[in-house]
Amino acid sequence: MAIKIGITGGIGSGKSYVSQILKKLGYEVYDSDSQAKRIMAESAEVKSFLIGALGESIYKCDDINKELLATHIFNDDELRQKLNNVIHPLVLQDFQYRASQCKKDIYFIESALIFESGFDRFLDKIISVSADEEVRINRVIKRENCQRDKVIERINSQMSQKEKDKKSDYLLLNDEKVSLLSQIEKIIKELNINKV
């Protein structure tokens, strides 16, 4: 059975980039964001909760209205927590099923909320992808063409990068100076030596 490894980090840290490298190396990576969006579009339980909380306009042709949802989620801690309580168990169940089907020695999950969701209890090791806050802010502004204050708002709504780093087993520094590939290969080598 594959060991389960989490990839976490704040917005703009480069989690998705690390996942792309892992996929090129032949590993499977469960993208919790895209899977959560799929579950939000398909699950009757989630649909019922969101329509009840935010009205019919939260769905456009059976797809989630991402902009409207983001506006509510980043400005309402109570709503965000309630939605997380509905969606996280469904994502975890989906992840565990897929991990059980994995043919590789290692199965990865990419999620910004590994600790906040309690997923860390179901993983063997966790990798934190870290970058300087200013670098992260600039990456998100460039990637999403959004305003600086909105990015800072999102950063502040998440667990701090320092705390994620402290709680993780491995640290990947994504500062565009040290090779990410060599850092990843070193961690994979360690994981294979110290199989849980």
DAFEN-V940019 format. One record per residue. RES is the residue in three letters. PSI is psi in whole degrees, -180 to 180 (NA if undefined). Layout:
RES & PSI
RES & PSI
//
This chain:
MET & 141
ALA & 143
ILE & 147
LYS & 122
ILE & 127
GLY & 143
ILE & 118
THR & 178
GLY & 160
GLY & 169
ILE & 134
GLY & 4
SER & -26
GLY & 25
LYS & -45
SER & -34
TYR & -42
VAL & -42
SER & -41
GLN & -43
ILE & -45
LEU & -40
LYS & -39
LYS & -28
LEU & -2
GLY & 9
TYR & 155
GLU & 137
VAL & 124
TYR & 116
ASP & 100
SER & -31
ASP & -53
SER & -34
GLN & -37
ALA & -40
LYS & -41
ARG & -46
ILE & -39
MET & -33
ALA & -28
GLU & -30
SER & 124
ALA & -35
GLU & -46
VAL & -44
LYS & -46
SER & -43
PHE & -49
LEU & -43
ILE & -39
GLY & -37
ALA & -36
LEU & -5
GLY & 169
GLU & -30
SER & -7
ILE & -17
TYR & 136
LYS & 111
CYS & 49
ASP & 0
ASP & 148
ILE & 138
ASN & 91
LYS & -42
GLU & -45
LEU & -43
LEU & -46
ALA & -42
THR & -45
HIS & -45
ILE & -43
PHE & -10
ASN & -1
ASP & 97
ASP & -39
GLU & -44
LEU & -43
ARG & -44
GLN & -42
LYS & -44
LEU & -44
ASN & -38
ASN & -26
VAL & -45
ILE & -37
HIS & -45
PRO & -34
LEU & -40
VAL & -44
LEU & -45
GLN & -45
ASP & -45
PHE & -47
GLN & -38
TYR & -48
ARG & -37
ALA & -38
SER & -22
GLN & -9
CYS & 134
LYS & -11
LYS & 169
ASP & -26
ILE & 136
TYR & 126
PHE & 150
ILE & 129
GLU & 122
SER & 133
ALA & -21
LEU & 34
ILE & -45
PHE & -43
GLU & -34
SER & -13
GLY & 6
PHE & -26
ASP & -29
ARG & -18
PHE & 7
LEU & 153
ASP & -39
LYS & 159
ILE & 135
ILE & 128
SER & 127
VAL & 122
SER & 145
ALA & 156
ASP & 142
GLU & -40
GLU & -39
VAL & -44
ARG & -46
ILE & -48
ASN & -37
ARG & -45
VAL & -41
ILE & -45
LYS & -43
ARG & -42
GLU & 0
ASN & 50
CYS & 173
GLN & 149
ARG & -44
ASP & -31
LYS & -39
VAL & -45
ILE & -39
GLU & -44
ARG & -40
ILE & -44
ASN & -20
SER & -9
GLN & 163
MET & 144
SER & 150
GLN & -39
LYS & -43
GLU & -42
LYS & -46
ASP & -43
LYS & -36
LYS & -14
SER & 161
ASP & -31
TYR & 152
LEU & 128
LEU & 120
LEU & 113
ASN & 67
ASP & 7
GLU & 17
LYS & -48
VAL & 137
SER & 122
LEU & -40
LEU & -46
SER & -35
GLN & -43
ILE & -46
GLU & -38
LYS & -43
ILE & -44
ILE & -40
LYS & -45
GLU & -42
LEU & -41
ASN & -32
ILE & -44
ASN & 44
LYS & 131
VAL & NA
//
